[in-house]
């Protein structure tokens, strides 16, 4: 653990901030992908994901998948 803190202390503060914000946005994009797979609105989840990050990812994992019916057959 001390090696990690020594490594992080060598990174300049502004670069560390950019890394943290970048990881936050990546987690938001993952949340959007999971929510889209489960049938949710991708535009809404992109907003939620980019603002909430990791919390949105966990929320997307918990939500249930929407039942989608085929317009041709009417079957789920």
DAVEN-V196178 format. One record per residue. N is the residue number from 0. RES is the residue in three letters. D_FIRST is the distance of its C-alpha to the first C-alpha in Angstrom with 1 decimal. Layout:
BEGIN
N&RES&D_FIRST  N&RES&D_FIRST
END
This chain:
BEGIN
0&UNK&0.0  1&UNK&3.8  2&UNK&5.3  3&UNK&5.2  4&UNK&6.5  5&UNK&8.7  6&UNK&10.0  7&UNK&10.8  8&UNK&12.5  9&UNK&14.6  10&UNK&16.1  11&UNK&19.2  12&UNK&19.5  13&UNK&22.4  14&UNK&20.8  15&UNK&17.7  16&UNK&20.4  17&UNK&22.2  18&UNK&19.3  19&UNK&18.7  20&UNK&22.5  21&UNK&22.8  22&UNK&20.4  23&UNK&22.3  24&UNK&25.5  25&UNK&24.5  26&UNK&23.7  27&UNK&27.1  28&UNK&28.9  29&UNK&27.5  30&UNK&28.8  31&UNK&32.1  32&UNK&32.4  33&UNK&31.8  34&UNK&34.3  35&UNK&36.8  36&UNK&36.6  37&UNK&37.5  38&UNK&40.5  39&UNK&39.4  40&UNK&40.4  41&UNK&38.2  42&UNK&39.1  43&UNK&38.2  44&UNK&34.9  45&UNK&34.0  46&UNK&34.5  47&UNK&32.6  48&UNK&29.7  49&UNK&29.4  50&UNK&29.6  51&UNK&27.4  52&UNK&24.9  53&UNK&22.7  54&UNK&25.0  55&UNK&27.9  56&UNK&26.3  57&UNK&25.9  58&UNK&29.5  59&UNK&30.8  60&UNK&29.4  61&UNK&31.2  62&UNK&34.6  63&UNK&37.4  64&UNK&39.1  65&UNK&42.4  66&UNK&45.6  67&UNK&47.2  68&UNK&50.8  69&UNK&52.3  70&UNK&55.0  71&UNK&57.1  72&UNK&57.0  73&UNK&55.9  74&UNK&53.5  75&UNK&49.9
END
